[in-house]
Amino acid sequence: MSSGIHHITLITRKVQANVDFYAGFLGLRLVKQTAGFEDAEQLHLFYGDAAGTPGSLVTFLVWEDGAPGRAGYGQIGEFALAIQPESIGFWLTRALAAGLRPEGPRNELGEPVLRLKDPDGIIVKLVGVAGLRHAAPWAADGIPPEHAVGNLRSATLFTEEQDLTRAFFTKHFGYRPGMSDGAIERLVSETGDALDLRNVQGFWSSAPGAGTVDHIALRATSEQALEATEASLRRSNATPTTIHDRKYFTSLYAREPGGVLVEMATDAPGMGVDEPQETLGSTLFIPQAPAGDEEAFRVVLPQFAMPGEPRVIYRELPFVHRFHTPDAPDGGHIVLLHGSGGTETSLMPLAARTAPHAALLGVRGRATEEGAARWFRRLPQMRFDQADIRSEAEAFEAFCEGAAAAYGVKASNTVHMGYSNGANFLAAFMRLHPGWVRKAVLIRPMDVLEETPEVDLTGVEVLMVVGAEDRLTRQPQALCDTLSAAGATVTVETVAAGHFLTEADEPVVQSWLETHTP
């Protein structure tokens, strides 16, 4: 029975900081970027050595601006990468120069260890391993080859069931007992890496989210070995999942008795199945996108730049937001305000199809209703919190000021587009803080202000898209009359639809944008 770590998969909430740390600081190679196999709207990054060799892979699910998790029992608390023992000093100096706060070096289980934290707070250990050999060394700027990071050395599992966890890995995955140090017991694989079992009885439970480890994957030499392990797990009532084809490997999943999610993944076919080794990681793949709809998924995935490349510098602004730069920008911008339950990316596919050369700035509302994002609070009997609308509009004005400075999003080169609750908020914002919105697309809007402020909207151009069968939007004509009375030029288009967005909206929006964008 073969054993060893294939990869470890973690969760990050800031893709650019993640790339800067793992590719820039640690010098790992980005060997693959894909949309998720379970969720095509989630970016998945793979780092490793020059060839993406199993055992070198550190992968991240990107929950951009997602909620942080918490390390606890039933989870992996930290992981380690191998370096030469003589390289500890180099990495200590490099970490201090980068403004990190390393801990150590110290001796752990007979090895010198330097502890770091990545931008999400995940503990990453650099461990001096005597006789380290690189299967496929990767030359990174600023890191001499003799100091390069090697394979995964270990992962530390937090478990309340140390005996059962030990038996699980020794029986099904070929690990054998190694050294112990207090509450930590090491299991060693054939390939030389290790699983460190830390007894955390009495510790708090884990919570999934950014800054945590999703799962660890162990190696299978072939699909036959995978099937044999699946049968062994079923005989032990370990409830493995069905076998999955992940394109780069075949895998199955099970939870060990302490609660950690464990994957078993084959070595073949490997990272080179769809890219030559020379260009690994340079292409974004969308494995689950329906035919012809790949761009709709691509636009919602967070963009990033490799170290040394130009990038968008995100600013801390009052609202969570996402900026998308098209391949051939024309200097125009579209600011997007989602409907109830949406996110900052919800309208990006529509905007990208209707204005493919505009930069997109999606914004997330700050109010919530049963966990779903909105732009302002809703009261019983279809009334709306007027104080909240005005407070959020004031905050959105501050956001617009910051976006103008940070991203060049100004009234003169920008269209604001809102749908449903976002359109309602945008229509209110235009009147509460005039001057920021000169062109607006309001899809399924209605007036939510109980008192109409005196305002001059001369020069403002508005497209209202109304659904002929919409039973949720109240009196859209009243909003049209109010905006027109204030001086705005309002175009109303009715589409054969209800309240939800349909394909009928796209040509109407596109036609209007073609004559109203810079």
N, C-alpha and C positions, 0 to 999 in steps of 0.2 A: 504493500500500500504506500503510495507516494504521499507526501505532505509538503506544506509550505504556503506562504501567503501569496495570493495572486494579485490582489489590490485591496485598497481600503477606500471607502466612499464616505465623504463628509458633506456638510451643508454650509454654504456661505451666503451672506446677505449683501455682499458688495463685490461684484465680479472684478472690477478694476483693481481694487486693493488686493484681491486674491491673486490675480495674475502678476501684479507687481511683486508680491511676496514669493510665490512659488517659482515663477519663471525668472523674475528679476533678481530677488535676493538669494534664494536657494540655488538658482541656476538649473532647475529641472526643465526638460523640454516639454512644451505643450504638444502632445502627440495626437490628440483627437478633440474635436469639438462637435457635439451633436445636440439635437433636441432630445428630450427624454423619450425612452421607449414606452413608458407608462403615460407620460404627459408631454405631448409635442410642444407645449408652450413653456417648457422648462429647459433651460440650457444645462448641458452636462459637459464638463471639461475633464480631460485626462492628462495628467502629467507623468513623465517617466524618464527613462534613459533615451538614448538616440533612436532605438528601435521600438520603444514602447514594450519592452520585455516584461512578461509576467513576473511579478515579484518586485518590479520597480514602480508600479503604477499607484499614484495617488489621485483619486478622482473626486470631483465636487459637483453636487447638485446645486444650482444657483437659485436661491429663493431671494431674488433681488428685493431689498427693503422688507424682507420677511421678519416675522417675530423671532426673537432669540429663544433657543432652547436651554436646557439645563443638564449638565452631566450628573449622573447618579447611577444607582445600581440598575442592572439590566442594560448597560451601555458600555461602549469603549470610552475610556476617559482620556487617553493620550496615545500617541504613536511615535515611533522612533525610526529615523533614517540612519543608515550606516555611513561613516566616514573613516578615513585612516586615523589611528590614535594620534599620530603626529600633527593632524590637522585641527585639533581642538583649539590651539592658540590662534590659528588663522580665522576660524569662525567666531571666536570670542571677539577678536579685533573687528571683524567685519560687522558683527551684530552691534557693537558699541558705536561704530562709525555710522550705522544706519539709524541710530536713535532707538534701537530696541533695548530691552532690559533683560539680558540673559541672566540665568541663574547657574552657578557652577563655574568651573567643572567640579563634579563630585563623582564618587564611585558608587555605581549601582549594579548589583549582581556581578561584581568583578570587572566592570567596564567603565571607562571614563565617559561622563555624560554632561552635555551642555543643554540646558533647558531654555526653550524659546516659546513665545506665544505668537500665533499668526494674527492677522487683523481681526478675526472673529473671536479671539481669545482661546483658541484650541492650543493645547500644549503639544509642541513638536520638539522631540528630543533628537539631538545629534549625538550618536554613540560611536566611540572609537572601537573599531573591530579589527583585530590583528589579522593580517593576511587578506584584507579586503581586495577583491578583484571585480572590475567592472565588466559586465557582459557586453555592453555597448556604450562606451563612454560618450558623453555629450559635452562639447566645448561651449561654455557660457562665458560671456564677457565679464572680465574682472575676477574670474575664478580659475587659477592654474589647474591643470589636469590632475595633479597629485592631491589636490584638495577637494575634488569634485564629490558631490553627494552620490552615494551608491544606492543599493536596493533598500527596501523596507527591512528594518532590523527586528522590530517587535511592535506589538500592540498590547495595551493594558486593558483587560476586561474587568469591569466592576461587577462583582457577583456576590449574592448572599448564599449561593449554593455551590461553594467551592468544590466539594467532593463530587457532586453530580456534574458540574461543569468540566472538571478534570476528566471524568470517565467519558463524557460525550466526545471530547476531542481526541482522547487516546484510542477509543474504540472505533470511531467512524472516520477519523482524518489522519491517523498515523503519527500523532504527536507522542512524545515520550517525556516523562518527568525529568526536569533539570534542577538547577539550583533553587534555593528558597532564601528569602530574606524577610523575616518578620511576617507580615500579613500577605506578602507577595510570593507566589509559587510560579516558577517558570516551566513552561512546556516547550520542548525543542522539536523542530521539524527536520526532515531529511535534508532539506536545502539550507539549513543553518539558521533560519529565522526563528522567532520565538513568540509565543503567546504568554503574557504575564497575567496570572489570575490574582486579582487583589480582593481579599475578603473585606467586604464593606458592610457587614451586618450592622444595622442601626443607622446606616447612612440614608440620606433622602433618595427618593425615587428619581429616575431620569424623566425628562420631558423633551420630546422631539422639537427641533427647530434649528435656526441658524446657530452656528458655533458648536454643533455637536456632530458625532459620528453616526451615520445612517447604518452602515453595516461593514463587515469585513468579509472578503472573499478568499477562499482557500483553493489551492490548485488541484485540478484533475488532469491527468496526462492524456485522457481520451474521453470520448462520449461513453464508451463502455465502462470506464472507471466511474463516471458520473452516475450511470444507471445502477451500477453495483452499490454505490453509496446511497442512492435513493432507496433501493430495496432494503438495505441495512437500516436506514432511518425509519422506514415504515414498520419493520419488524419490531423496532424499539418504541413505536408509538410517538415518534418525534414529529409527526405531521409535516413532512416536507411538501413544498408546492410542486406543481407540475414543472416539467423541464421547459425552459425558455430558450429561444434562439435570440441572442443579443447581437447578432451579426459578427462581432469581433470574438465572441466566445459563446459557448452554450452553458447554461447555468441552472441551478435549482437553489431554493432558499429553505431554511429551517431556523427555528429559534432554539438556542441551547437552553438548558434548564434554568440558567440564571437570567434569561430574557434577552440576551444579545442576538440580534439578527445576523445569521451566518449564511453566506452564499458559497456555493462551490462552482468554480468556473474552469472551463477547459483552456489549455494553453493555445490551442488552435481555434480559428484560423489566424487570429492576431490582428494588430493594429494596421498591418499593411494590406488588408484585404481590399480596401478601396482607395488607398493612396500609396504612392511609392515612398520609400523611406526618406528620400531627399526632401519631400514636401509634407511630411506628416504634420497634422495639426493646422494646416493652412486653409482648409476648406470646412465650412459649416455644413453638416449633413442633417437632413430632416427625415428621419426614418419612417415616421408614422403619418406624414402629411398626405392627404388624398391627392391623387393625380391632378396637376394643374393648380393646386392651392398652396404650394410650398411657400410662396412669397408672403402669404397671409400669416404663416407661422413665423417666418424669418423676421418680420418687422416687429413682432412682440417680444423677441428674445433680446436681452440686454446686450448692448454693444460694448466692446472693450478694445484697447490698444495694447500691443505688445510693448515691453520696455523699450524706451527710446523713440517710439512712434508718437506722432501727434495724437492728442486725445481731447475729449470733452472734459473740462474740469468741473465736476459737480460742486455746487454750492449748497450749504445748509440754508434752506428756505422754509417758509411756514408750512408748505404742503409737500408731501411725498410726490416725486415726479420722475419721469423718464424722458430722456432726450434721444431722439433717433435721427441720425444723419443719413440721407439717401446717398446712393453712389454718385449721382450727378446733381448736387444741390443748385437751385436757381436763385438762392438768396431769400426766398419766402419762408414763412413759418406758419404752422397751424397749431394752435393751442387747443387741447382736447379735454372736455369735461364729460365724464361718463354718466350713465344713468344709475339708478338705485341698484346696489349690489355689484356694480362694475369695479374696475380698477383703472389705473393710469394707462393701461395698454388696450383697454376694451375697444376704443374707436380707432386704434392705429391701422388695422387692416383696411377699414373703409377710407380713411384719410390717405393712405398710401396708394390705394387704387385710384382715387379721384384726383389726387395731386401728387404724382410719383416723384416730383423733384423738390418738394417742400420738406424742410426739416420739421419734425414733429415733436411737440412738447406735451406729453400726456400728464395729467395732474390727477391726484387722488383726493376725493373729498374727505373731510375730517370727522363729520358726524357719522354715527353708526346706528343701525336699527337691527336688532337681533344679530349682531355681528357683521352686517353688510354695510359697506361704505355708502354714505350719502353726502349731500352738500349742506344740508340743514335739517333740523329736527322737524318731525311731523307730529302734529297733535291729533287728538280724536276728532271725529266728525269732519275729516278732510280739511283740517285747518293746519296752518304752518306757523312755527315759532318765529314771530317777526323779529324779536330781539336777536335770535340766533342767526337769521338771515343777514341782518345788518352787521353783526359781529364777524361772521365768516366773510362777508363782502369786504370788510375793512382789512382782514387778514389777507384776502386774495389781492387787494391792492398792493399790500407790502410784497406779496409774491411777485406780482407783475413788475414792481420796481426792481426786485432782485433778479428776475429773469432777463430784464432789459440789460442790466449791467453784466450778468454772467454769460448769457447766451445770445445777446443781440436781438432778443425778441421785443420789438417795439411796435407801437400801434400802426406805424406807417408801412410795415412789411409783414403784417400778421393778420390772419383770419382766426377768429375764435369759433370753435364748433362745439356744441353741446347737444346731448341727447336726453330727453325725458327730464329727470331731476336735474341733470347738468344743464340742460337748456333753460329750465325754469330759473336756476340760480344765475345763469349768464344774463338772462333778460332782466333780472333784478339788479345785478351788478352794473350793467350798462347805465342804469338810471341813478343808482346810488353813488357811483364813482365814474362820472362821464369823463371821456377823454382817453381811456385805456383801450376801449374797443371801438374800432372804426368799421370793421367788417365782421359780420357774425352769421353763422349757420345754426339755426335753431330747429332741431328735429323733435317733433311731438311736444311743443312747448305750451305752457299756459302761464298766466300771471299769478304769482304767489304773494305779491305785495298787497297788503290791505289798504295802504295809503300810498297813492302815486306821487312821488316827489316832482316838484317843478324842475324841469331839466331841458336843456337845449341839445337835441341829438342831430342837428343839421350836419349833413355830410356823412352820417352813419348809414351804411348799407346792410340790409338784413335779408336773408333768405329764411323763410319759415316753411318747413316741410310737414304737412298735415296728413294723417292717415284717414282715408275716407271711412273706414270702419272702426276708428279709434273710439273706444268707450271709456277710456281712462282720462284722457285730456279734456278738461273743462273749458269751453268757450275760447278756443284759440283766436277766434276773430276779435274778441275783446282785447287781447294782447296786441294784435296787429293794429287795431284802431288807436291804442294808447301810444305805441311806438311812433306811428305815423303822425299823431297829433303833436308829438314832441319834436318832429322835424326829420325823423329817419325815413329813408327810402326803403320800403318793405315790399318784397316779392313773396307771394304766397303760392306754393305749389302743393297740389293734393295728389297723393299716390294711392294706388289700390292696395291698401294695407291697413292693419289694425295699429296697435300701439307699438308693437315690436318692429325693429329694423328688418327690412327685407331687401331683396335684390332691386326692387322698384325704386328705392331711395338713391341708389348709386348714380344712375345717369342724370338725375335731377341735380344732385349735389355737384357732380362733375361739370355739368354744363354751366352752372352758376360760377364755380370756382375758376373756370377757364377765362372768364371775363372780369374776375374780381381779385385775382392774385397778382402780386408784383411781377 
